[in-house]
Amino acid sequence: MSAVKRLTQRDIARLAGVSQATVSLVLNGTPSDARRIPADTRERVQKVIRETGYVADPVARRMVKGLNRILGVFTYEPAFPSAQADFFTPFLLGIEEGAQKLGYDLLLLTGAGVKRRIFGENVRLRLADGCIVLGRQFDREELARLVGGDFPFVAVGRRDDAGGPVPYVGGDYIPATAALVDQAKALGHRRIAYVGLNEGAESTLDRWTGFSSALAPAELVFTSFAVGEPPAPLLDAVMGARTSCVFFTELADAINFEAAARERDVQIPRDLSLVVLGNHIRAEEPGRKFTSFGIPREAMGHAATEMLVRRVENNAPVEQVLLACELLEGDTLGPASTQTIRNT
């Protein structure tokens, strides 16, 4: 993907048919300055800004106005209140703690329209000095525009290059996943299933990479590269493949699967072991704690805020940081059953 050309105030002036000084006054001037510009001229300039997604050069803006000491936070999914709240809340706590410590306020950016977009009809990034971007999966076109522009931003979660390297703080899912596979193998598991996506967002790909790289000499006897499948037929397929351990990418799927197993008197982990690759929704269910790894969401949010402030204040170079994920000992991973071992 080629880098996106950086728009300048000169480009905006040319497209709007006005002087660069007029564009500067619209963007950076005081209310009295703005009143000196005819309303139709102001609207013409603002229309070009909206249509192009132009974000003012923060260095130039600081020369005129100084820092606003406001950091934007944009999420591609609703942060709260929603089913995603448990997922996003720790990130937001870490971001808030980091911003308060560094003397910044936060501005929650929700985007415009039904589909959330950073660059929409009403671009409000200019109200902030920089922005933290969260989401399980980013809009690649918007990410490329951010990388190609001058507006400081940091992504939460590892992101592939988008016309250039992306500054991010993420969780180190590959070694954490591999460590769980190693635990299963050490307990005698040789017939293993994988339930969940293996393509899409970088976090999903990292889990699959960690799993597949550590699998040998165990055998992958069943796969379901989907989420939200009915648990009863899934249980039939897993048991039919004489599986001894199932790895899930989504905790919700593991919860439903465990309930279906309990209804059939399949004992977890005596008859079948379950492993979850990251506590996506909540750490544990009543009466059941899944073997998993913890995602350091709060620490990721805090570190992303510190990284963004370095970019805002010092024009720091792109950094890419992965934080270790702590293994969580649960009660769903046990030794491979004698019957399963005999059948292999």
Secondary structure, 3 states (H helix, E strand, C coil): CCCCCCCCHHHHHHHHCCCHHHHHHHHHCCHHHHHCCCHHHHHHHHHHHHHHCCCCCHHHHHHHHCCCCEEEEEECCCCCCCCCHHHHHHHHHHHHHHHHHHCCEEEEECCCCCCCCCCCCCCCHHHCCEEEEECCCCCHHHHHHHHHCCCCEEEECCCCCCCCCCCEEEECHHHHHHHHHHHHHHCCCCEEEEECCCCCCHHHHHHHHHHHHHCCCCEEEEEECCCCCCHHHHHHHHHHCCCCEEEECCHHHHHHHHHHHHHCCCCCCCCCEEEECCCCCCCCECCECCEEEECCHHHHHHHHHHHHHHHHHHCCCCCEEEECCEEECCCCCCCCCHHHHHHC
